[in-house]
Amino acid sequence: MAENRASVYAEGVPCWVDAQLPDVEAGKRFYGELFGWTFEDWFGSITRALKDGEPVAALVRKTDGRLPTVWTVYFATPDAPALARRVRGAGGQVISSPVPAGELGVTALVTDPEGAVFALWQPGEHPGFGRRHEPGTFAWAELYARDTEAANAFYGDLFQEALFGPDADPDFGRAPVSDVFPAEMPPHFLVHFAVEDVPAAMDDVTRLGGRVHAPPFGTSYGTVAVVTDDQGASFALLHR
């Protein structure tokens, strides 16, 4: 079993990420070289990414060109329908109602009151990350919000135990959009992947056809650079 595997993630803990891409084969080339991932066919048209044989992410082919090319973070829950109702009750929206993904689990896509999109995951056979917090795997999700106080209230109520409980392991934080992005940028989650050397990883991103949006800057959780892949999906490189 991988050192950082968690068989059950507490509600409100980021447990999975996927990228919606127009070209999954190009995504496999990009992320395979950048992070050392290998890939396997998984559920439907979804490709699962592995690091040292353990699941770390998924690549999904976009079926509608109007959809964004984006990384999405999934938050664990024991009851996706109940959590979706709580999201709606707290002022968020349910984009897609909870649906089973075969025997893997139940998923839903929702937004917070400012429109930042995230997903819910009720595990079945797939609990989530097999590895995290190590190079080439998920390390953090930062919410870039316009109103951080409102975001704190929404997520603090929604995921109180994960954020503030005795065993809190949130793996996500909140910051103003304007800290890194133009003020007109919509609120959104930015998925962070751990790397051993941020400048070296930035060089790899540009060599592989991606670009650097924000050069390295310091945060309370490490050194971060914001980049996009060769298809336009934004993510961050993080060294702690």
Secondary structure, 3 states (H helix, E strand, C coil): CCCCCCCCCCCCCEEEEEEEECCHHHHHHHHHHHHCCEEEECCCCEEEEEECCEEEEEEEECCCCCCCCEEEEEEECCCHHHHHHHHHHCCCEEEEEEEECCCCEEEEEEECCCCCEEEEEEECCCCCCCCCCCCCCEEEEEEEECCHHHHHHHHHHHCHHHHHCCCCCCCEEEEEHHHCCCCCCCCEEEEEEECCCHHHHHHHHHHCCCEEEEEEEEECCEEEEEEECCCCCEEEEEEC
